Amino acid sequence: MSYTPNQEKFIIDTTGQITGNQLVDATITETKIANSAITESKIASSAVTEVKIGSAAVTEAKIGSAAVTTAKIANVAVDNTKIASAAVTSTKLATGATERDWVLARTAAASVGVVGSYAMLADTTLGTGFTYAPGATISGSNVFFGGIGYSSASPTTYKFSTTPSGTWRCMGYFDADSATLTVVSAITLWIRIS
């Protein structure tokens, strides 16, 4: 079979594949794709897998304008089905100074008493023999924001008149059964868990 200079010539090898040496300039450009778009119907099994990507990696050079924009994401959303193993794990997150500072800034912006925040809380209802062990929980209605000071050279627990909301977990320890303790007000570090 012969072709004239104005005829289109399209050859597929015996394996059913189109290789680079069968394309003009050995490249696939927009002008060589119908409607200048690669849609699901033009991709085997409607999926782009590692074996269909050169070097099995998606690099900037393989992304139009070297950027992933919302227009290039199906349904304009990155959901679990588009993430390996359907989960964002620590191995998929950057661990540089920028990421660290972002997390710390979110922590610093937290208001007093919100879930995840810490506080020194005092319980003025304790009696001798009661202890707060690490991990113990208590309702915020049973404690007050507090602090420790000195009165007549002795440590004294002070409490603020406000009680926090929610449930708190003990992150410290207090033993009201100690022979050295004469106060019935305990204070230690807590974290709000709900």
Secondary structure, 3 states (H helix, E strand, C coil): CCCCCCCCCCCCCCCCCCCHHHCHHHCCCHHHCHHHCCCHHHCHHHCCCHHHCHHHCCCHHHCHHHCCCHHHCHHHCCCHHHCHHHCCCHHHCCCCHHHHHHHHHHHHCCCCCCCCCEEEEEECCCCCCCEECCCCEEEHHHCEEEEEEEECCEEEEEECCCCCCCEEEECCCEECCCCCCCCCCEEEEEEECC
